[in-house]
Amino acid sequence: MLIRTEVGVIEEVYMEVKDLKGIQTAAMITGPYDIMAIVETEGLSEITRDIIESIRGIEGVKETSTNIFIE
């Protein structure tokens, strides 16, 4: 999952994201997005219901892009 934050809050958002259930690893990155998080769940419904909603609910999150490994 790629996350774009509001200006000046990347570290605070990163600290919250990395501690969420299901997040395997998270890193602050350069480019059009600010944070990349690797998520592992049992199924797609968990990603949309739990992880995406949790991340989008963090103050300072501006946009997310979910990319799924297919192989």
Phi and psi restraints in degrees (value plus and minus 20) as a CYANA .aco file:
   2 LEU   PHI    -125.6   -85.6
   2 LEU   PSI     118.2   158.2
   3 ILE   PHI    -149.3  -109.3
   3 ILE   PSI     110.1   150.1
   4 ARG   PHI    -127.4   -87.4
   4 ARG   PSI     113.4   153.4
   5 THR   PHI    -132.2   -92.2
   5 THR   PSI     146.0   186.0
   6 GLU   PHI     -87.3   -47.3
   6 GLU   PSI     138.3   178.3
   7 VAL   PHI     -82.7   -42.7
   7 VAL   PSI     113.0   153.0
   8 GLY   PHI      67.3   107.3
   8 GLY   PSI     -17.8    22.2
   9 VAL   PHI    -142.5  -102.5
   9 VAL   PSI      -6.8    33.2
  10 ILE   PHI     -76.5   -36.5
  10 ILE   PSI     -64.9   -24.9
  11 GLU   PHI     -86.0   -46.0
  11 GLU   PSI     -60.6   -20.6
  12 GLU   PHI     -85.0   -45.0
  12 GLU   PSI     -63.4   -23.4
  13 VAL   PHI     -85.0   -45.0
  13 VAL   PSI     -64.2   -24.2
  14 TYR   PHI     -76.3   -36.3
  14 TYR   PSI     -65.2   -25.2
  15 MET   PHI     -81.5   -41.5
  15 MET   PSI     -56.5   -16.5
  16 GLU   PHI     -94.2   -54.2
  16 GLU   PSI     -63.0   -23.0
  17 VAL   PHI     -82.2   -42.2
  17 VAL   PSI     -66.7   -26.7
  18 LYS   PHI     -83.8   -43.8
  18 LYS   PSI     -40.0     0.0
  19 ASP   PHI    -116.6   -76.6
  19 ASP   PSI     -19.9    20.1
  20 LEU   PHI     -91.8   -51.8
  20 LEU   PSI     126.5   166.5
  21 LYS   PHI     -81.6   -41.6
  21 LYS   PSI     113.9   153.9
  22 GLY   PHI      75.9   115.9
  22 GLY   PSI     -33.7     6.3
  23 ILE   PHI    -101.6   -61.6
  23 ILE   PSI      97.1   137.1
  24 GLN   PHI    -100.0   -60.0
  24 GLN   PSI     -61.5   -21.5
  25 THR   PHI    -177.1  -137.1
  25 THR   PSI     133.4   173.4
  26 ALA   PHI    -162.7  -122.7
  26 ALA   PSI     130.0   170.0
  27 ALA   PHI    -170.4  -130.4
  27 ALA   PSI     125.6   165.6
  28 MET   PHI    -101.2   -61.2
  28 MET   PSI     114.2   154.2
  29 ILE   PHI    -150.6  -110.6
  29 ILE   PSI     149.0   189.0
  30 THR   PHI    -122.0   -82.0
  30 THR   PSI     144.9   184.9
  31 GLY   PHI      91.9   131.9
  31 GLY   PSI    -180.2  -140.2
  32 PRO   PHI     -89.6   -49.6
  32 PRO   PSI     -39.2     0.8
  33 TYR   PHI    -133.2   -93.2
  33 TYR   PSI     139.5   179.5
  34 ASP   PHI    -123.3   -83.3
  34 ASP   PSI     -49.7    -9.7
  35 ILE   PHI    -156.7  -116.7
  35 ILE   PSI     120.3   160.3
  36 MET   PHI    -138.6   -98.6
  36 MET   PSI     111.8   151.8
  37 ALA   PHI    -145.8  -105.8
  37 ALA   PSI     112.7   152.7
  38 ILE   PHI    -116.7   -76.7
  38 ILE   PSI     103.2   143.2
  39 VAL   PHI    -134.5   -94.5
  39 VAL   PSI     118.6   158.6
  40 GLU   PHI    -148.8  -108.8
  40 GLU   PSI     105.0   145.0
  41 THR   PHI    -157.9  -117.9
  41 THR   PSI     151.5   191.5
  42 GLU   PHI     -93.8   -53.8
  42 GLU   PSI     -49.9    -9.9
  43 GLY   PHI    -178.4  -138.4
  43 GLY   PSI     149.0   189.0
  44 LEU   PHI     -83.1   -43.1
  44 LEU   PSI     -54.1   -14.1
  45 SER   PHI     -83.0   -43.0
  45 SER   PSI     -54.3   -14.3
  46 GLU   PHI     -85.7   -45.7
  46 GLU   PSI     -57.8   -17.8
  47 ILE   PHI     -82.6   -42.6
  47 ILE   PSI     -70.3   -30.3
  48 THR   PHI     -90.5   -50.5
  48 THR   PSI     -62.4   -22.4
  49 ARG   PHI     -93.0   -53.0
  49 ARG   PSI     -66.7   -26.7
  50 ASP   PHI    -117.3   -77.3
  50 ASP   PSI     -80.4   -40.4
  51 ILE   PHI     -89.7   -49.7
  51 ILE   PSI     -73.7   -33.7
  52 ILE   PHI     -80.2   -40.2
  52 ILE   PSI     -66.9   -26.9
  53 GLU   PHI     -83.1   -43.1
  53 GLU   PSI     -58.1   -18.1
  54 SER   PHI     -84.5   -44.5
  54 SER   PSI     -65.6   -25.6
  55 ILE   PHI     -88.0   -48.0
  55 ILE   PSI     -64.7   -24.7
  56 ARG   PHI     -84.7   -44.7
  56 ARG   PSI     -41.6    -1.6
  57 GLY   PHI    -102.3   -62.3
  57 GLY   PSI     -29.2    10.8
  58 ILE   PHI     -94.1   -54.1
  58 ILE   PSI     110.2   150.2
  59 GLU   PHI     -81.8   -41.8
  59 GLU   PSI     109.8   149.8
  60 GLY   PHI      82.5   122.5
  60 GLY   PSI     -31.4     8.6
  61 VAL   PHI     -97.9   -57.9
  61 VAL   PSI     103.7   143.7
  62 LYS   PHI    -117.7   -77.7
  62 LYS   PSI     -59.1   -19.1
  63 GLU   PHI    -179.4  -139.4
  63 GLU   PSI     129.7   169.7
  64 THR   PHI    -151.5  -111.5
  64 THR   PSI     135.4   175.4
  65 SER   PHI    -156.3  -116.3
  65 SER   PSI      98.5   138.5
  66 THR   PHI    -117.9   -77.9
  66 THR   PSI     106.0   146.0
  67 ASN   PHI    -143.1  -103.1
  67 ASN   PSI     108.4   148.4
  68 ILE   PHI    -127.6   -87.6
  68 ILE   PSI     110.2   150.2
  69 PHE   PHI     -88.4   -48.4
  69 PHE   PSI     108.3   148.3
  70 ILE   PHI    -123.2   -83.2
  70 ILE   PSI     -31.3     8.7
